[in-house]
Amino acid sequence: MRERFRPLLVMRAWPAPEHFEAFARWAREVHVRDTGAVPGVRRVEVGLAPEGVVLVVYVFEDADSVPVALQSPEAAYARGTLQQWLGKVYEVRFEMLTAVAPEQAFASIN
């Protein structure tokens, strides 16, 4: 049986080269632990992309858990620990990915 789609939040961070190793270690060891404690977050994974990009993927239980998770004290704490890196990264982007029901393109007249 195919697993249903779960909403994802993706963080892409470009740390300055001199901070890359420390940031990647922090993401793997600290950020995964902190964000994994957020209610409604099912899984957190960290990966490295080309040209010094650190990717963090947060997998939510379902669409209803997203607003609860993002507004939780645990998420506020995790966002707070990310702030220590703001002067050491060139850019941080967040993207929310979720399934969208297709719109009906036509209606049957029979």
Biopython code that builds the backbone (N, CA, C, O; Angstrom):
import numpy as np
from Bio.PDB.StructureBuilder import StructureBuilder

atoms = [
    (1, "MET", "N", (0.848, -1.183, 0.000)),
    (1, "MET", "CA", (0.000, 0.000, 0.000)),
    (1, "MET", "C", (0.890, 1.242, 0.000)),
    (1, "MET", "O", (1.851, 1.322, 0.765)),
    (2, "ARG", "N", (0.575, 2.186, -0.841)),
    (2, "ARG", "CA", (1.353, 3.412, -0.950)),
    (2, "ARG", "C", (1.064, 4.343, 0.215)),
    (2, "ARG", "O", (-0.093, 4.557, 0.578)),
    (3, "GLU", "N", (2.143, 4.907, 0.812)),
    (3, "GLU", "CA", (1.980, 5.846, 1.922)),
    (3, "GLU", "C", (1.411, 7.152, 1.383)),
    (3, "GLU", "O", (1.800, 7.612, 0.310)),
    (4, "ARG", "N", (0.498, 7.739, 2.129)),
    (4, "ARG", "CA", (-0.090, 9.001, 1.694)),
    (4, "ARG", "C", (0.955, 10.106, 1.758)),
    (4, "ARG", "O", (1.931, 10.010, 2.501)),
    (5, "PHE", "N", (0.744, 11.130, 0.989)),
    (5, "PHE", "CA", (1.680, 12.246, 0.962)),
    (5, "PHE", "C", (1.629, 12.996, 2.279)),
    (5, "PHE", "O", (0.555, 13.242, 2.827)),
    (6, "ARG", "N", (2.780, 13.351, 2.773)),
    (6, "ARG", "CA", (2.885, 14.152, 3.992)),
    (6, "ARG", "C", (3.485, 15.510, 3.623)),
    (6, "ARG", "O", (4.403, 15.579, 2.805)),
    (7, "PRO", "N", (2.979, 16.579, 4.215)),
    (7, "PRO", "CA", (3.541, 17.902, 3.925)),
    (7, "PRO", "C", (5.015, 17.971, 4.331)),
    (7, "PRO", "O", (5.437, 17.369, 5.318)),
    (8, "LEU", "N", (5.771, 18.714, 3.548)),
    (8, "LEU", "CA", (7.198, 18.887, 3.799)),
    (8, "LEU", "C", (7.522, 20.366, 3.912)),
    (8, "LEU", "O", (6.939, 21.198, 3.216)),
    (9, "LEU", "N", (8.448, 20.680, 4.787)),
    (9, "LEU", "CA", (9.051, 22.004, 4.841)),
    (9, "LEU", "C", (10.519, 21.775, 4.529)),
    (9, "LEU", "O", (11.159, 20.926, 5.150)),
    (10, "VAL", "N", (11.059, 22.521, 3.578)),
    (10, "VAL", "CA", (12.456, 22.366, 3.179)),
    (10, "VAL", "C", (13.201, 23.649, 3.493)),
    (10, "VAL", "O", (12.788, 24.738, 3.093)),
    (11, "MET", "N", (14.304, 23.507, 4.215)),
    (11, "MET", "CA", (15.183, 24.639, 4.462)),
    (11, "MET", "C", (16.435, 24.451, 3.615)),
    (11, "MET", "O", (17.052, 23.385, 3.633)),
    (12, "ARG", "N", (16.808, 25.498, 2.870)),
    (12, "ARG", "CA", (18.058, 25.524, 2.118)),
    (12, "ARG", "C", (18.910, 26.630, 2.721)),
    (12, "ARG", "O", (18.494, 27.788, 2.752)),
    (13, "ALA", "N", (20.084, 26.286, 3.195)),
    (13, "ALA", "CA", (20.965, 27.278, 3.817)),
    (13, "ALA", "C", (22.314, 27.267, 3.113)),
    (13, "ALA", "O", (22.865, 26.207, 2.817)),
    (14, "TRP", "N", (22.831, 28.448, 2.853)),
    (14, "TRP", "CA", (24.137, 28.624, 2.223)),
    (14, "TRP", "C", (25.075, 29.277, 3.240)),
    (14, "TRP", "O", (25.213, 30.500, 3.250)),
    (15, "PRO", "N", (25.717, 28.484, 4.088)),
    (15, "PRO", "CA", (26.648, 29.087, 5.042)),
    (15, "PRO", "C", (27.913, 29.571, 4.326)),
    (15, "PRO", "O", (28.307, 29.032, 3.293)),
    (16, "ALA", "N", (28.530, 30.594, 4.899)),
    (16, "ALA", "CA", (29.819, 31.044, 4.380)),
    (16, "ALA", "C", (30.785, 29.862, 4.451)),
    (16, "ALA", "O", (30.703, 29.056, 5.378)),
    (17, "PRO", "N", (31.698, 29.747, 3.486)),
    (17, "PRO", "CA", (32.592, 28.578, 3.444)),
    (17, "PRO", "C", (33.322, 28.305, 4.759)),
    (17, "PRO", "O", (33.503, 27.147, 5.136)),
    (18, "GLU", "N", (33.737, 29.345, 5.452)),
    (18, "GLU", "CA", (34.466, 29.135, 6.708)),
    (18, "GLU", "C", (33.561, 28.626, 7.839)),
    (18, "GLU", "O", (34.058, 28.197, 8.881)),
    (19, "HIS", "N", (32.253, 28.670, 7.640)),
    (19, "HIS", "CA", (31.310, 28.193, 8.659)),
    (19, "HIS", "C", (30.565, 26.940, 8.216)),
    (19, "HIS", "O", (29.733, 26.422, 8.961)),
    (20, "PHE", "N", (30.852, 26.447, 7.013)),
    (20, "PHE", "CA", (30.101, 25.324, 6.455)),
    (20, "PHE", "C", (30.133, 24.095, 7.368)),
    (20, "PHE", "O", (29.079, 23.562, 7.714)),
    (21, "GLU", "N", (31.322, 23.639, 7.762)),
    (21, "GLU", "CA", (31.431, 22.409, 8.571)),
    (21, "GLU", "C", (30.702, 22.560, 9.906)),
    (21, "GLU", "O", (29.989, 21.648, 10.326)),
    (22, "ALA", "N", (30.874, 23.695, 10.572)),
    (22, "ALA", "CA", (30.220, 23.905, 11.865)),
    (22, "ALA", "C", (28.705, 23.967, 11.704)),
    (22, "ALA", "O", (27.970, 23.412, 12.521)),
    (23, "PHE", "N", (28.237, 24.637, 10.659)),
    (23, "PHE", "CA", (26.791, 24.731, 10.430)),
    (23, "PHE", "C", (26.210, 23.354, 10.120)),
    (23, "PHE", "O", (25.172, 22.981, 10.667)),
    (24, "ALA", "N", (26.869, 22.602, 9.250)),
    (24, "ALA", "CA", (26.371, 21.266, 8.892)),
    (24, "ALA", "C", (26.340, 20.357, 10.116)),
    (24, "ALA", "O", (25.396, 19.585, 10.287)),
    (25, "ARG", "N", (27.349, 20.438, 10.960)),
    (25, "ARG", "CA", (27.384, 19.637, 12.190)),
    (25, "ARG", "C", (26.245, 20.055, 13.127)),
    (25, "ARG", "O", (25.558, 19.207, 13.696)),
    (26, "TRP", "N", (26.052, 21.377, 13.281)),
    (26, "TRP", "CA", (24.958, 21.873, 14.117)),
    (26, "TRP", "C", (23.614, 21.366, 13.581)),
    (26, "TRP", "O", (22.761, 20.930, 14.353)),
    (27, "ALA", "N", (23.429, 21.424, 12.257)),
    (27, "ALA", "CA", (22.165, 20.974, 11.661)),
    (27, "ALA", "C", (21.923, 19.497, 11.957)),
    (27, "ALA", "O", (20.814, 19.112, 12.327)),
    (28, "ARG", "N", (22.959, 18.666, 11.796)),
    (28, "ARG", "CA", (22.815, 17.218, 12.020)),
    (28, "ARG", "C", (22.628, 16.860, 13.486)),
    (28, "ARG", "O", (21.820, 15.991, 13.812)),
    (29, "GLU", "N", (23.363, 17.517, 14.370)),
    (29, "GLU", "CA", (23.393, 17.102, 15.769)),
    (29, "GLU", "C", (22.424, 17.860, 16.672)),
    (29, "GLU", "O", (21.859, 17.272, 17.594)),
    (30, "VAL", "N", (22.224, 19.142, 16.427)),
    (30, "VAL", "CA", (21.397, 19.964, 17.312)),
    (30, "VAL", "C", (20.024, 20.245, 16.690)),
    (30, "VAL", "O", (18.990, 20.011, 17.316)),
    (31, "HIS", "N", (20.030, 20.744, 15.467)),
    (31, "HIS", "CA", (18.773, 21.160, 14.849)),
    (31, "HIS", "C", (17.827, 19.979, 14.620)),
    (31, "HIS", "O", (16.618, 20.111, 14.814)),
    (32, "VAL", "N", (18.356, 18.846, 14.217)),
    (32, "VAL", "CA", (17.512, 17.657, 14.021)),
    (32, "VAL", "C", (16.866, 17.259, 15.346)),
    (32, "VAL", "O", (15.682, 16.924, 15.381)),
    (33, "ARG", "N", (17.618, 17.293, 16.415)),
    (33, "ARG", "CA", (17.069, 16.955, 17.734)),
    (33, "ARG", "C", (15.979, 17.944, 18.148)),
    (33, "ARG", "O", (14.901, 17.546, 18.588)),
    (34, "ASP", "N", (16.277, 19.245, 18.002)),
    (34, "ASP", "CA", (15.321, 20.274, 18.428)),
    (34, "ASP", "C", (14.040, 20.249, 17.594)),
    (34, "ASP", "O", (12.942, 20.321, 18.147)),
    (35, "THR", "N", (14.168, 20.149, 16.283)),
    (35, "THR", "CA", (12.972, 20.168, 15.437)),
    (35, "THR", "C", (12.236, 18.830, 15.465)),
    (35, "THR", "O", (11.033, 18.777, 15.211)),
    (36, "GLY", "N", (12.946, 17.762, 15.768)),
    (36, "GLY", "CA", (12.297, 16.464, 15.919)),
    (36, "GLY", "C", (11.380, 16.413, 17.132)),
    (36, "GLY", "O", (10.499, 15.557, 17.214)),
    (37, "ALA", "N", (11.588, 17.336, 18.080)),
    (37, "ALA", "CA", (10.741, 17.405, 19.279)),
    (37, "ALA", "C", (9.488, 18.248, 19.060)),
    (37, "ALA", "O", (8.649, 18.346, 19.955)),
    (38, "VAL", "N", (9.351, 18.853, 17.889)),
    (38, "VAL", "CA", (8.174, 19.685, 17.588)),
    (38, "VAL", "C", (6.970, 18.773, 17.374)),
    (38, "VAL", "O", (7.047, 17.839, 16.576)),
    (39, "PRO", "N", (5.854, 19.025, 18.071)),
    (39, "PRO", "CA", (4.672, 18.178, 17.885)),
    (39, "PRO", "C", (4.162, 18.259, 16.447)),
    (39, "PRO", "O", (4.024, 19.346, 15.886)),
    (40, "GLY", "N", (3.887, 17.110, 15.869)),
    (40, "GLY", "CA", (3.400, 17.060, 14.492)),
    (40, "GLY", "C", (4.489, 16.833, 13.471)),
    (40, "GLY", "O", (4.192, 16.577, 12.304)),
    (41, "VAL", "N", (5.751, 16.921, 13.878)),
    (41, "VAL", "CA", (6.862, 16.633, 12.966)),
    (41, "VAL", "C", (7.165, 15.144, 13.080)),
    (41, "VAL", "O", (7.482, 14.638, 14.156)),
    (42, "ARG", "N", (7.064, 14.470, 11.971)),
    (42, "ARG", "CA", (7.266, 13.017, 11.944)),
    (42, "ARG", "C", (8.738, 12.655, 11.810)),
    (42, "ARG", "O", (9.211, 11.701, 12.428)),
    (43, "ARG", "N", (9.469, 13.433, 10.987)),
    (43, "ARG", "CA", (10.860, 13.089, 10.699)),
    (43, "ARG", "C", (11.591, 14.349, 10.237)),
    (43, "ARG", "O", (10.992, 15.232, 9.624)),
    (44, "VAL", "N", (12.889, 14.426, 10.536)),
    (44, "VAL", "CA", (13.742, 15.520, 10.072)),
    (44, "VAL", "C", (14.995, 14.891, 9.479)),
    (44, "VAL", "O", (15.623, 14.034, 10.100)),
    (45, "GLU", "N", (15.352, 15.321, 8.279)),
    (45, "GLU", "CA", (16.537, 14.785, 7.617)),
    (45, "GLU", "C", (17.408, 15.926, 7.126)),
    (45, "GLU", "O", (16.905, 16.959, 6.684)),
    (46, "VAL", "N", (18.725, 15.732, 7.206)),
    (46, "VAL", "CA", (19.689, 16.730, 6.754)),
    (46, "VAL", "C", (20.501, 16.126, 5.624)),
    (46, "VAL", "O", (20.893, 14.960, 5.677)),
    (47, "GLY", "N", (20.749, 16.932, 4.600)),
    (47, "GLY", "CA", (21.581, 16.504, 3.491)),
    (47, "GLY", "C", (22.412, 17.663, 2.983)),
    (47, "GLY", "O", (22.163, 18.823, 3.310)),
    (48, "LEU", "N", (23.399, 17.326, 2.184)),
    (48, "LEU", "CA", (24.265, 18.342, 1.598)),
    (48, "LEU", "C", (24.053, 18.349, 0.095)),
    (48, "LEU", "O", (24.035, 17.299, -0.548)),
    (49, "ALA", "N", (23.896, 19.528, -0.448)),
    (49, "ALA", "CA", (23.704, 19.693, -1.884)),
    (49, "ALA", "C", (24.962, 20.349, -2.459)),
    (49, "ALA", "O", (25.808, 20.831, -1.705)),
    (50, "PRO", "N", (25.087, 20.370, -3.772)),
    (50, "PRO", "CA", (26.272, 20.978, -4.388)),
    (50, "PRO", "C", (26.460, 22.438, -3.985)),
    (50, "PRO", "O", (25.519, 23.135, -3.605)),
    (51, "GLU", "N", (27.700, 22.861, -4.083)),
    (51, "GLU", "CA", (28.095, 24.254, -3.860)),
    (51, "GLU", "C", (27.837, 24.741, -2.439)),
    (51, "GLU", "O", (27.521, 25.912, -2.232)),
    (52, "GLY", "N", (27.970, 23.849, -1.458)),
    (52, "GLY", "CA", (27.906, 24.266, -0.068)),
    (52, "GLY", "C", (26.533, 24.553, 0.483)),
    (52, "GLY", "O", (26.393, 25.372, 1.392)),
    (53, "VAL", "N", (25.521, 23.903, -0.040)),
    (53, "VAL", "CA", (24.156, 24.100, 0.441)),
    (53, "VAL", "C", (23.802, 22.986, 1.424)),
    (53, "VAL", "O", (24.019, 21.805, 1.151)),
    (54, "VAL", "N", (23.257, 23.384, 2.568)),
    (54, "VAL", "CA", (22.770, 22.421, 3.557)),
    (54, "VAL", "C", (21.249, 22.381, 3.433)),
    (54, "VAL", "O", (20.585, 23.415, 3.506)),
    (55, "LEU", "N", (20.708, 21.189, 3.246)),
    (55, "LEU", "CA", (19.265, 20.998, 3.127)),
    (55, "LEU", "C", (18.740, 20.322, 4.389)),
    (55, "LEU", "O", (19.326, 19.357, 4.879)),
    (56, "VAL", "N", (17.644, 20.835, 4.900)),
    (56, "VAL", "CA", (16.955, 20.183, 6.010)),
    (56, "VAL", "C", (15.510, 19.982, 5.563)),
    (56, "VAL", "O", (14.847, 20.930, 5.142)),
    (57, "VAL", "N", (15.029, 18.755, 5.656)),
    (57, "VAL", "CA", (13.660, 18.426, 5.260)),
    (57, "VAL", "C", (12.899, 18.002, 6.508)),
    (57, "VAL", "O", (13.290, 17.069, 7.210)),
    (58, "TYR", "N", (11.805, 18.710, 6.767)),
    (58, "TYR", "CA", (10.938, 18.424, 7.902)),
    (58, "TYR", "C", (9.677, 17.766, 7.348)),
    (58, "TYR", "O", (8.988, 18.360, 6.519)),
    (59, "VAL", "N", (9.372, 16.566, 7.788)),
    (59, "VAL", "CA", (8.201, 15.833, 7.318)),
    (59, "VAL", "C", (7.144, 15.898, 8.417)),
    (59, "VAL", "O", (7.402, 15.505, 9.554)),
    (60, "PHE", "N", (5.961, 16.393, 8.079)),
    (60, "PHE", "CA", (4.872, 16.537, 9.039)),
    (60, "PHE", "C", (3.950, 15.322, 8.994)),
    (60, "PHE", "O", (3.896, 14.606, 7.995)),
    (61, "GLU", "N", (3.231, 15.102, 10.083)),
    (61, "GLU", "CA", (2.274, 13.993, 10.151)),
    (61, "GLU", "C", (1.198, 14.127, 9.079)),
    (61, "GLU", "O", (0.912, 13.175, 8.353)),
    (62, "ASP", "N", (0.605, 15.319, 8.985)),
    (62, "ASP", "CA", (-0.449, 15.583, 8.009)),
    (62, "ASP", "C", (-0.634, 17.092, 7.915)),
    (62, "ASP", "O", (0.013, 17.846, 8.642)),
    (63, "ALA", "N", (-1.509, 17.532, 7.028)),
    (63, "ALA", "CA", (-1.715, 18.966, 6.811)),
    (63, "ALA", "C", (-2.238, 19.674, 8.059)),
    (63, "ALA", "O", (-1.888, 20.828, 8.308)),
    (64, "ASP", "N", (-3.065, 18.999, 8.837)),
    (64, "ASP", "CA", (-3.607, 19.625, 10.044)),
    (64, "ASP", "C", (-2.543, 19.881, 11.106)),
    (64, "ASP", "O", (-2.704, 20.772, 11.940)),
    (65, "SER", "N", (-1.462, 19.111, 11.082)),
    (65, "SER", "CA", (-0.420, 19.268, 12.095)),
    (65, "SER", "C", (0.537, 20.422, 11.788)),
    (65, "SER", "O", (1.287, 20.845, 12.668)),
    (66, "VAL", "N", (0.523, 20.934, 10.567)),
    (66, "VAL", "CA", (1.478, 21.984, 10.184)),
    (66, "VAL", "C", (1.291, 23.263, 10.999)),
    (66, "VAL", "O", (2.258, 23.716, 11.611)),
    (67, "PRO", "N", (0.100, 23.870, 11.042)),
    (67, "PRO", "CA", (-0.017, 25.110, 11.818)),
    (67, "PRO", "C", (0.242, 24.904, 13.309)),
    (67, "PRO", "O", (0.814, 25.774, 13.966)),
    (68, "VAL", "N", (-0.174, 23.768, 13.839)),
    (68, "VAL", "CA", (0.067, 23.470, 15.252)),
    (68, "VAL", "C", (1.579, 23.384, 15.500)),
    (68, "VAL", "O", (2.093, 23.940, 16.470)),
    (69, "ALA", "N", (2.270, 22.684, 14.613)),
    (69, "ALA", "CA", (3.714, 22.526, 14.764)),
    (69, "ALA", "C", (4.433, 23.868, 14.670)),
    (69, "ALA", "O", (5.277, 24.180, 15.510)),
    (70, "LEU", "N", (4.105, 24.657, 13.660)),
    (70, "LEU", "CA", (4.817, 25.919, 13.439)),
    (70, "LEU", "C", (4.568, 26.941, 14.542)),
    (70, "LEU", "O", (5.392, 27.829, 14.761)),
    (71, "GLN", "N", (3.437, 26.825, 15.240)),
    (71, "GLN", "CA", (3.112, 27.768, 16.308)),
    (71, "GLN", "C", (3.498, 27.247, 17.700)),
    (71, "GLN", "O", (3.240, 27.915, 18.701)),
    (72, "SER", "N", (4.098, 26.087, 17.765)),
    (72, "SER", "CA", (4.419, 25.487, 19.059)),
    (72, "SER", "C", (5.632, 26.143, 19.709)),
    (72, "SER", "O", (6.469, 26.724, 19.018)),
    (73, "PRO", "N", (5.732, 26.053, 21.036)),
    (73, "PRO", "CA", (6.914, 26.558, 21.735)),
    (73, "PRO", "C", (8.200, 25.848, 21.283)),
    (73, "PRO", "O", (9.269, 26.457, 21.244)),
    (74, "GLU", "N", (8.089, 24.568, 20.944)),
    (74, "GLU", "CA", (9.258, 23.818, 20.480)),
    (74, "GLU", "C", (9.786, 24.383, 19.160)),
    (74, "GLU", "O", (10.998, 24.468, 18.959)),
    (75, "ALA", "N", (8.874, 24.769, 18.259)),
    (75, "ALA", "CA", (9.294, 25.373, 16.988)),
    (75, "ALA", "C", (9.904, 26.749, 17.231)),
    (75, "ALA", "O", (10.887, 27.114, 16.586)),
    (76, "ALA", "N", (9.332, 27.511, 18.155)),
    (76, "ALA", "CA", (9.894, 28.827, 18.489)),
    (76, "ALA", "C", (11.317, 28.669, 19.017)),
    (76, "ALA", "O", (12.200, 29.455, 18.676)),
    (77, "TYR", "N", (11.535, 27.660, 19.840)),
    (77, "TYR", "CA", (12.878, 27.403, 20.362)),
    (77, "TYR", "C", (13.840, 27.063, 19.220)),
    (77, "TYR", "O", (14.949, 27.595, 19.164)),
    (78, "ALA", "N", (13.420, 26.181, 18.314)),
    (78, "ALA", "CA", (14.278, 25.781, 17.191)),
    (78, "ALA", "C", (14.600, 26.977, 16.295)),
    (78, "ALA", "O", (15.729, 27.112, 15.825)),
    (79, "ARG", "N", (13.614, 27.845, 16.058)),
    (79, "ARG", "CA", (13.881, 29.058, 15.264)),
    (79, "ARG", "C", (14.883, 29.956, 15.985)),
    (79, "ARG", "O", (15.739, 30.579, 15.357)),
    (80, "GLY", "N", (14.767, 30.014, 17.293)),
    (80, "GLY", "CA", (15.686, 30.837, 18.074)),
    (80, "GLY", "C", (17.122, 30.360, 17.969)),
    (80, "GLY", "O", (18.040, 31.176, 17.895)),
    (81, "THR", "N", (17.331, 29.046, 17.962)),
    (81, "THR", "CA", (18.701, 28.537, 17.858)),
    (81, "THR", "C", (19.270, 28.757, 16.462)),
    (81, "THR", "O", (20.488, 28.830, 16.298)),
    (82, "LEU", "N", (18.420, 28.861, 15.469)),
    (82, "LEU", "CA", (18.880, 29.148, 14.105)),
    (82, "LEU", "C", (19.421, 30.575, 13.993)),
    (82, "LEU", "O", (20.288, 30.848, 13.162)),
    (83, "GLN", "N", (18.921, 31.464, 14.809)),
    (83, "GLN", "CA", (19.329, 32.871, 14.727)),
    (83, "GLN", "C", (20.814, 33.074, 14.987)),
    (83, "GLN", "O", (21.388, 34.053, 14.510)),
    (84, "GLN", "N", (21.448, 32.178, 15.728)),
    (84, "GLN", "CA", (22.879, 32.321, 15.991)),
    (84, "GLN", "C", (23.716, 32.270, 14.717)),
    (84, "GLN", "O", (24.866, 32.709, 14.709)),
    (85, "TRP", "N", (23.138, 31.733, 13.636)),
    (85, "TRP", "CA", (23.863, 31.568, 12.379)),
    (85, "TRP", "C", (23.606, 32.703, 11.389)),
    (85, "TRP", "O", (24.211, 32.718, 10.317)),
    (86, "LEU", "N", (22.744, 33.638, 11.709)),
    (86, "LEU", "CA", (22.334, 34.635, 10.725)),
    (86, "LEU", "C", (23.485, 35.456, 10.156)),
    (86, "LEU", "O", (23.423, 35.827, 8.984)),
    (87, "GLY", "N", (24.496, 35.749, 10.897)),
    (87, "GLY", "CA", (25.632, 36.485, 10.361)),
    (87, "GLY", "C", (26.651, 35.604, 9.669)),
    (87, "GLY", "O", (27.650, 36.096, 9.144)),
    (88, "LYS", "N", (26.401, 34.288, 9.667)),
    (88, "LYS", "CA", (27.372, 33.328, 9.137)),
    (88, "LYS", "C", (26.873, 32.581, 7.912)),
    (88, "LYS", "O", (27.574, 31.726, 7.372)),
    (89, "VAL", "N", (25.657, 32.905, 7.472)),
    (89, "VAL", "CA", (25.104, 32.285, 6.266)),
    (89, "VAL", "C", (24.762, 33.381, 5.268)),
    (89, "VAL", "O", (24.355, 34.480, 5.644)),
    (90, "TYR", "N", (24.932, 33.065, 4.001)),
    (90, "TYR", "CA", (24.588, 34.023, 2.949)),
    (90, "TYR", "C", (23.080, 34.136, 2.786)),
    (90, "TYR", "O", (22.536, 35.221, 2.580)),
    (91, "GLU", "N", (22.424, 32.993, 2.883)),
    (91, "GLU", "CA", (20.981, 32.972, 2.629)),
    (91, "GLU", "C", (20.366, 31.737, 3.274)),
    (91, "GLU", "O", (20.992, 30.679, 3.334)),
    (92, "VAL", "N", (19.137, 31.881, 3.753)),
    (92, "VAL", "CA", (18.342, 30.759, 4.256)),
    (92, "VAL", "C", (16.968, 30.887, 3.615)),
    (92, "VAL", "O", (16.337, 31.942, 3.681)),
    (93, "ARG", "N", (16.509, 29.802, 2.994)),
    (93, "ARG", "CA", (15.178, 29.779, 2.362)),
    (93, "ARG", "C", (14.365, 28.636, 2.951)),
    (93, "ARG", "O", (14.891, 27.569, 3.265)),
    (94, "PHE", "N", (13.078, 28.887, 3.092)),
    (94, "PHE", "CA", (12.149, 27.845, 3.515)),
    (94, "PHE", "C", (11.076, 27.702, 2.437)),
    (94, "PHE", "O", (10.562, 28.697, 1.926)),
    (95, "GLU", "N", (10.746, 26.467, 2.101)),
    (95, "GLU", "CA", (9.681, 26.185, 1.129)),
    (95, "GLU", "C", (8.760, 25.122, 1.716)),
    (95, "GLU", "O", (9.221, 24.100, 2.225)),
    (96, "MET", "N", (7.457, 25.371, 1.641)),
    (96, "MET", "CA", (6.470, 24.397, 2.092)),
    (96, "MET", "C", (5.955, 23.650, 0.865)),
    (96, "MET", "O", (5.548, 24.266, -0.120)),
    (97, "LEU", "N", (5.976, 22.345, 0.930)),
    (97, "LEU", "CA", (5.486, 21.506, -0.159)),
    (97, "LEU", "C", (4.345, 20.661, 0.373)),
    (97, "LEU", "O", (4.472, 20.008, 1.409)),
    (98, "THR", "N", (3.244, 20.676, -0.333)),
    (98, "THR", "CA", (2.095, 19.879, 0.084)),
    (98, "THR", "C", (1.286, 19.473, -1.141)),
    (98, "THR", "O", (1.377, 20.103, -2.194)),
    (99, "ALA", "N", (0.514, 18.438, -0.993)),
    (99, "ALA", "CA", (-0.332, 17.982, -2.095)),
    (99, "ALA", "C", (-1.510, 18.928, -2.257)),
    (99, "ALA", "O", (-2.032, 19.469, -1.282)),
    (100, "VAL", "N", (-1.909, 19.113, -3.483)),
    (100, "VAL", "CA", (-3.071, 19.945, -3.794)),
    (100, "VAL", "C", (-4.026, 19.090, -4.615)),
    (100, "VAL", "O", (-3.621, 18.449, -5.584)),
    (101, "ALA", "N", (-5.277, 19.085, -4.228)),
    (101, "ALA", "CA", (-6.270, 18.330, -4.984)),
    (101, "ALA", "C", (-6.450, 18.972, -6.351)),
    (101, "ALA", "O", (-6.576, 20.193, -6.441)),
    (102, "PRO", "N", (-6.466, 18.185, -7.412)),
    (102, "PRO", "CA", (-6.646, 18.768, -8.749)),
    (102, "PRO", "C", (-8.027, 19.394, -8.902)),
    (102, "PRO", "O", (-9.018, 18.881, -8.382)),
    (103, "GLU", "N", (-8.072, 20.483, -9.608)),
    (103, "GLU", "CA", (-9.354, 21.109, -9.894)),
    (103, "GLU", "C", (-10.080, 20.316, -10.966)),
    (103, "GLU", "O", (-9.456, 19.709, -11.836)),
    (104, "GLN", "N", (-11.383, 20.327, -10.895)),
    (104, "GLN", "CA", (-12.164, 19.627, -11.902)),
    (104, "GLN", "C", (-12.072, 20.406, -13.205)),
    (104, "GLN", "O", (-12.410, 21.589, -13.258)),
    (105, "ALA", "N", (-11.615, 19.736, -14.251)),
    (105, "ALA", "CA", (-11.415, 20.396, -15.543)),
    (105, "ALA", "C", (-12.678, 20.371, -16.404)),
    (105, "ALA", "O", (-12.843, 21.221, -17.280)),
    (106, "PHE", "N", (-13.557, 19.422, -16.170)),
    (106, "PHE", "CA", (-14.787, 19.340, -16.948)),
    (106, "PHE", "C", (-15.867, 18.655, -16.114)),
    (106, "PHE", "O", (-15.561, 18.029, -15.099)),
    (107, "ALA", "N", (-17.073, 18.765, -16.518)),
    (107, "ALA", "CA", (-18.194, 18.132, -15.827)),
    (107, "ALA", "C", (-18.940, 17.254, -16.810)),
    (107, "ALA", "O", (-19.095, 17.597, -17.982)),
    (108, "SER", "N", (-19.389, 16.139, -16.326)),
    (108, "SER", "CA", (-20.155, 15.221, -17.156)),
    (108, "SER", "C", (-21.585, 15.778, -17.306)),
    (108, "SER", "O", (-22.164, 16.298, -16.352)),
    (109, "ILE", "N", (-22.133, 15.657, -18.516)),
    (109, "ILE", "CA", (-23.497, 16.098, -18.733)),
    (109, "ILE", "C", (-24.449, 14.917, -18.925)),
    (109, "ILE", "O", (-25.634, 15.113, -19.194)),
    (110, "ASN", "N", (-23.951, 13.728, -18.792)),
    (110, "ASN", "CA", (-24.796, 12.542, -18.953)),
    (110, "ASN", "C", (-25.405, 12.113, -17.665)),
    (110, "ASN", "O", (-26.144, 11.130, -17.628)),
]
sb = StructureBuilder()
sb.init_structure("model")
sb.init_model(0)
sb.init_chain("A")
sb.init_seg("    ")
for serial, (resi, resn, name, xyz) in enumerate(atoms, 1):
    if name == "N":
        sb.init_residue(resn, " ", resi, " ")
    sb.init_atom(name, np.array(xyz, "f"), 0.0, 1.0, " ", f" {name:<3s}", serial, name[0])
structure = sb.get_structure()
